Amino acid sequence: MAKPALLAGFAVLVLGAGASLQSSPAYGQDLQLRPWLRNLFSPRRAERVEPPAAVPQKQQPRTQAPAARKNVVRARPAEPAPPPAPVVEKAADARVVLVVGDFLASGLADGLTTVFAENPAVRVVDRSNGSSGFVRDDYYNWPGEIGPILETEKPAVVLVMMGSNDRQQMKVGEGREAPRTEGWTQEYKQRTVNFGKHIAEAKLPFLWVGMPSFRPGTMTSDMLALNEIYRDAAETAGGEFVDIWEGFVDENGAFITRGPDINGQPVTLRAEDGINMTRAGKRKVAFYTEKPLLKLLGLASPNATTADPVLPAPIPGSPDSPQMPVNIDRTPPMLLSDPALDGGTELLGASLPTKDIPAKKEQDTREAGKVSPGRADDFTWPPQRTTATTAPQETTGSVTRRN
């Protein structure tokens, strides 16, 4: 028991001495002079525990805080473009459909080009001027330019669409008139009539296509007034006015950006500015002119290359004239009021016999007066009693037996 106690005390002394040496200033010098003392208090190399090496961490990308959501108006996806129509080479003698007017007329020409894309016998020529009109004749004078254009292109049919640029002042005489004033309107009508007169003198059929509605309300009301002027100018020159207004408004007559296309499917018809036409809108304008244009060209469909033949009327009695069939039993129509329908000569109840009527009436009255007592139609008072008939009875003793 003494040995363990001594060892424990010695260990305490050694540790205490080591702690005091380490805290003394001369401890560093003693370690250099006495290596054995340094090794006594320093752990061996094999027993040293190295701290774990720091593992490099992968730098995470900084995530930006989500910004506050704003009311962003997303653009409507554009309708997929239709597949390109096959290019058909036009014939040398193809009939020319001439389109003149402003930028809307250019869109009309694009739509008609799609209509007759597969017809080699019809060629659409676009001679529009986007910024032109009837007001600024100093920029482009349509009544003076239409004659040379007709001589150059030699069209079979002319289509006119113009007026979207004409909502501006017009020079009348020495002054200027504001749009839709009395002086402005009279001068504008005269210019449209002069324009149509040049087409009439060339003896060419033509269609005057009206203006559509626009997003600005004042512009829409002005277009309604101009369409009436165009209608009168077309009829004066022997042309036909094509009204497209209903195709670009809703059921209340208001401007629409989206609407049904030529197949009835909802599409975007107008550009974001509310003035220009999209591809579908141009095709719809051409759709309104397609039927009267085919009539003027004598075609049954856009792909027909020859005009519909007009057959002469057959001469009566000739082999080509239709012969009336013979020996045909015809049954005339029978009316429900026909007396022969039931085999008689007159309708039932049409006439009543005149003899024996009083006698028959008196007999019916007597029969009606005979009422059986006790019946439901017997209304005599006091009610009459009927005498019941009984069968003879035989009595035997106290029991009565009925036969």
C-alpha positions in Angstrom: 0.0 0.0 0.0 3.0 2.3 0.5 4.3 2.0 -3.0 1.2 3.3 -4.8 1.0 6.2 -2.5 4.6 7.1 -3.2 4.2 6.8 -6.9 1.1 9.1 -6.9 2.9 11.7 -4.8 5.9 11.6 -7.2 3.7 12.1 -10.2 2.1 15.1 -8.5 5.5 16.7 -7.8 6.6 16.1 -11.4 3.5 17.7 -12.9 3.7 20.6 -10.5 7.3 21.2 -11.4 6.6 21.0 -15.1 3.8 23.5 -14.8 6.0 25.9 -12.8 8.8 25.5 -15.4 6.6 26.2 -18.3 5.4 29.4 -16.6 8.9 30.6 -15.7 10.8 32.8 -18.2 13.8 30.5 -18.3 11.8 27.6 -19.4 12.7 28.2 -23.1 16.4 28.3 -22.3 16.3 25.1 -20.2 14.6 23.3 -23.1 17.5 24.3 -25.4 20.2 23.3 -22.8 18.4 20.2 -21.6 16.8 18.2 -24.4 15.8 15.4 -22.0 13.7 17.8 -20.0 11.9 19.0 -23.2 11.1 15.5 -24.2 9.8 14.7 -20.8 6.9 17.2 -21.0 6.4 17.1 -24.8 4.3 14.3 -26.4 6.1 11.9 -28.6 6.0 12.3 -32.4 4.0 9.1 -32.8 1.5 10.2 -30.1 0.9 13.7 -31.6 -2.6 14.2 -33.0 -2.7 16.5 -36.0 -5.8 18.5 -36.4 -7.9 17.5 -39.4 -7.2 19.4 -42.5 -9.9 21.8 -43.5 -12.0 20.4 -46.3 -12.5 23.1 -48.9 -16.2 23.7 -49.3 -17.7 24.3 -52.7 -18.8 27.9 -53.0 -22.6 28.0 -53.5 -23.9 30.5 -56.1 -25.6 33.4 -54.6 -29.4 33.3 -55.1 -30.9 36.7 -55.7 -34.0 37.4 -53.7 -37.1 37.2 -55.8 -38.2 40.6 -56.9 -41.7 41.8 -56.3 -44.1 40.6 -58.9 -45.4 43.3 -61.1 -48.4 43.5 -63.2 -46.8 42.6 -66.5 -48.9 42.4 -69.6 -47.8 39.4 -71.5 -48.0 39.7 -75.3 -50.4 37.3 -76.9 -48.6 34.6 -78.8 -48.8 35.2 -82.5 -50.8 32.8 -84.6 -48.7 30.3 -86.5 -48.1 31.3 -90.0 -49.8 29.2 -92.6 -47.7 27.0 -94.8 -46.5 28.8 -97.8 -48.6 28.3 -100.9 -47.0 26.5 -103.8 -45.5 28.9 -106.3 -47.3 28.6 -109.6 -45.8 30.3 -112.6 -48.3 32.6 -114.2 -49.2 32.3 -117.8 -48.0 34.9 -120.3 -51.7 35.8 -121.1 -52.8 35.7 -117.5 -55.5 38.2 -116.7 -54.4 41.1 -114.4 -56.3 42.1 -111.2 -55.1 45.6 -110.5 -55.1 46.9 -106.9 -54.7 50.7 -106.3 -55.0 52.7 -103.1 -53.1 53.3 -99.8 -51.5 50.9 -97.3 -54.7 49.0 -96.8 -54.9 48.4 -100.5 -51.5 46.8 -100.2 -52.8 44.4 -97.6 -55.7 43.6 -99.9 -53.3 42.8 -102.7 -51.5 40.4 -100.4 -54.7 38.6 -99.5 -55.7 38.3 -103.2 -52.3 37.0 -104.1 -52.9 34.1 -101.6 -56.4 33.5 -103.1 -55.0 33.1 -106.7 -51.7 31.6 -105.7 -52.4 28.3 -107.5 -54.2 29.8 -110.5 -51.8 30.5 -113.4 -54.4 32.3 -115.4 -54.9 35.2 -112.9 -52.1 37.6 -111.7 -52.5 40.2 -109.0 -50.7 43.5 -109.5 -50.2 45.8 -106.5 -49.9 49.5 -107.6 -50.7 51.0 -104.2 -49.0 53.9 -102.5 -49.0 53.6 -98.7 -49.2 57.3 -97.8 -51.4 58.4 -100.6 -55.1 59.5 -100.7 -57.4 62.0 -102.2 -56.5 64.9 -100.0 -52.8 65.4 -100.6 -52.9 65.6 -104.4 -49.6 67.5 -104.1 -48.0 64.3 -102.8 -49.8 61.9 -105.2 -52.6 62.8 -107.5 -54.7 59.7 -108.1 -57.1 61.2 -110.6 -54.0 62.1 -112.7 -52.1 58.9 -112.2 -54.7 56.3 -112.6 -54.9 56.8 -116.4 -51.3 55.9 -117.2 -51.4 53.0 -114.7 -54.4 51.5 -116.6 -52.6 51.9 -119.9 -49.5 50.2 -118.6 -51.0 47.2 -116.7 -54.0 46.6 -119.0 -56.1 45.0 -116.2 -59.1 42.9 -116.5 -60.6 44.1 -113.2 -59.6 47.1 -110.9 -59.9 47.1 -107.1 -59.8 50.4 -105.2 -59.2 50.8 -101.5 -58.3 54.2 -100.2 -59.1 56.8 -97.5 -57.3 55.9 -94.3 -54.9 58.9 -94.8 -57.5 61.5 -95.7 -58.5 62.7 -92.2 -56.5 66.0 -92.6 -56.9 69.5 -94.0 -57.4 69.9 -97.7 -56.5 72.8 -99.8 -59.7 74.2 -101.5 -59.1 77.2 -103.7 -56.9 79.7 -101.9 -57.7 78.4 -98.4 -57.7 75.2 -96.4 -60.7 73.3 -95.1 -60.9 71.1 -92.0 -61.9 67.5 -92.4 -65.6 66.9 -93.0 -66.6 70.5 -93.2 -69.1 71.4 -96.0 -66.3 72.8 -98.2 -64.1 69.8 -97.5 -66.8 67.3 -98.2 -67.8 68.8 -101.5 -64.3 68.9 -102.8 -63.6 65.4 -101.6 -66.7 64.1 -103.4 -65.6 65.7 -106.6 -62.2 64.1 -106.5 -63.6 60.7 -105.9 -66.0 61.1 -108.9 -63.1 62.3 -111.1 -61.1 59.2 -110.1 -63.9 56.8 -110.9 -64.6 58.6 -114.2 -61.1 57.6 -115.5 -61.9 53.9 -114.8 -65.3 54.2 -116.4 -63.8 55.8 -119.5 -61.4 52.8 -119.8 -64.5 50.6 -119.8 -63.1 48.4 -117.1 -65.1 46.7 -114.3 -64.0 47.7 -110.9 -64.7 47.1 -107.2 -64.5 49.9 -104.6 -63.7 48.4 -101.2 -64.8 50.3 -98.2 -62.9 51.2 -95.1 -63.0 49.1 -91.9 -63.4 50.4 -88.4 -60.3 51.6 -86.4 -59.5 51.8 -82.7 -59.7 55.6 -82.4 -63.4 56.5 -82.0 -63.2 59.7 -84.1 -61.4 57.8 -86.9 -64.1 55.2 -87.0 -66.9 57.8 -87.3 -65.1 59.5 -90.1 -64.7 56.2 -92.0 -68.5 55.7 -91.8 -69.0 59.0 -93.5 -66.3 58.4 -96.1 -67.8 55.0 -97.0 -71.0 56.7 -98.1 -69.0 58.9 -100.4 -67.2 55.9 -101.9 -70.4 54.1 -102.4 -71.9 57.0 -104.4 -68.7 57.4 -106.4 -68.6 53.7 -107.3 -72.2 53.7 -108.4 -71.8 56.9 -110.5 -68.9 55.3 -112.4 -70.6 52.0 -112.9 -68.6 50.1 -110.3 -69.6 48.0 -107.3 -69.1 49.0 -103.7 -67.8 46.2 -101.3 -68.7 46.8 -97.7 -66.4 45.0 -95.2 -67.4 46.9 -92.1 -69.3 44.0 -90.4 -66.2 41.8 -90.6 -64.1 44.0 -88.2 -66.7 45.0 -85.5 -68.6 43.1 -82.8 -72.3 42.6 -82.5 -72.6 46.2 -81.0 -70.7 47.8 -83.9 -67.5 48.4 -81.9 -64.0 47.9 -83.1 -62.4 44.5 -82.4 -58.8 43.3 -82.5 -59.7 39.6 -82.5 -62.5 38.0 -84.4 -63.4 35.1 -86.6 -61.3 34.5 -89.7 -62.6 33.2 -93.0 -63.1 29.7 -91.4 -64.8 31.1 -88.3 -61.8 30.5 -86.0 -60.9 33.3 -83.5 -57.7 35.1 -84.6 -56.0 38.4 -84.3 -57.2 40.6 -87.2 -55.6 44.0 -86.4 -52.1 45.1 -85.3 -51.4 46.6 -81.9 -51.9 50.1 -83.3 -55.5 49.3 -84.1 -55.0 50.5 -87.7 -53.0 48.0 -89.7 -54.1 44.5 -90.6 -52.5 41.2 -89.7 -52.0 38.4 -92.1 -55.4 37.0 -91.1 -57.0 40.5 -91.4 -55.6 40.9 -95.0 -57.0 37.6 -96.0 -60.4 38.5 -94.5 -60.5 41.7 -96.5 -59.7 39.7 -99.7 -62.5 37.2 -98.7 -65.1 39.9 -98.9 -64.0 40.8 -102.4 -63.5 37.2 -103.6 -67.1 36.5 -104.6 -67.8 39.7 -106.7 -64.3 39.5 -108.2 -64.8 35.9 -109.4 -68.1 37.0 -110.9 -66.4 39.8 -112.8 -63.7 37.4 -114.0 -66.3 34.8 -115.0 -64.7 32.1 -112.7 -66.5 29.7 -110.5 -63.6 29.3 -108.1 -60.2 30.9 -107.5 -58.5 27.8 -109.1 -60.6 27.8 -112.3 -58.4 28.8 -115.2 -61.2 29.4 -117.8 -64.4 31.4 -117.6 -67.7 29.7 -117.3 -69.0 28.9 -120.8 -72.2 30.7 -121.7 -74.3 28.3 -123.8 -76.7 29.7 -126.4 -80.4 29.0 -125.9 -81.5 26.0 -128.1 -83.8 26.7 -131.0 -87.3 25.3 -130.5 -87.8 22.2 -132.7 -84.1 21.5 -133.1 -82.6 18.2 -132.1 -80.8 19.9 -129.2 -84.0 21.4 -127.8 -85.5 19.4 -124.9 -88.5 17.3 -126.1 -91.6 17.1 -124.0 -92.4 13.5 -122.9 -95.6 11.9 -124.2 -98.3 9.8 -122.6 -97.6 10.9 -119.1 -100.5 10.5 -116.7 -100.7 13.6 -114.6 -102.8 13.7 -111.5 -104.0 17.1 -110.7 -103.6 18.2 -107.1 -106.6 17.4 -104.9 -107.9 19.9 -102.4 -109.3 18.8 -99.1 -112.4 20.8 -99.8 -113.0 18.8 -103.0 -116.5 17.1 -102.8 -115.2 14.1 -104.8 -112.8 13.3 -102.1 -115.4 11.0 -100.3 -117.2 10.0 -103.4 -120.0 12.6 -103.1 -120.9 15.6 -105.1 -120.9 18.1 -102.2 -119.4 18.5 -98.8 -121.1 17.0 -95.8 -123.4 19.4 -94.2 -123.3 21.8 -97.1 -127.1 21.5 -97.6 -129.9 20.2 -95.3 -133.2 18.6 -96.4 -136.1 21.0 -96.4 -139.0 18.4 -96.1 -140.1 16.6 -92.9 -138.1 18.9 -90.7 -141.0 20.1 -88.5 -142.3 16.5 -88.0 -138.9 15.2 -87.1 -138.4 18.1 -84.7 -141.7 17.5 -83.0 -140.9 13.8 -82.6 -137.6 14.5 -81.1 -139.3 16.9 -78.6 -141.8 14.2 -77.5 -139.1 11.7 -77.1 -137.1 14.1 -75.1 -140.1 14.7 -72.8 -140.4 11.1 -71.8 -138.2 10.6 -68.7 -138.1 7.4 -66.8 -138.9 8.0 -63.1 -135.8 7.8 -60.9 -133.4 8.2 -63.7 -130.5 10.8 -63.5 -132.3 13.1 -65.9 -135.6 13.0 -64.0 -136.0 16.4 -62.4 -139.8 16.1 -61.4 -140.8 17.1 -57.9 -141.8 15.4 -55.8 -139.9 12.5 -57.1 -142.1 9.7 -58.5 -142.0 6.3 -56.8 -141.9 3.1 -58.8 -144.0 0.0 -57.7 -141.7 -3.0 -57.3 -143.1 -6.2 -58.7 -142.8 -9.2 -56.3 -143.0 -12.8 -57.1 -145.7 -15.0 -55.5 -144.8 -16.4 -52.2 -145.7 -19.7 -50.5 -146.0 -19.9 -46.7 -145.5 -23.1 -44.9 -145.8 -22.8 -41.2 -143.6 -20.1 -39.9 -141.1 -20.2 -42.7 -141.6 -18.2 -45.8 -140.1 -19.7 -49.0 -139.7 -17.8 -52.1 -140.0 -19.5 -55.4 
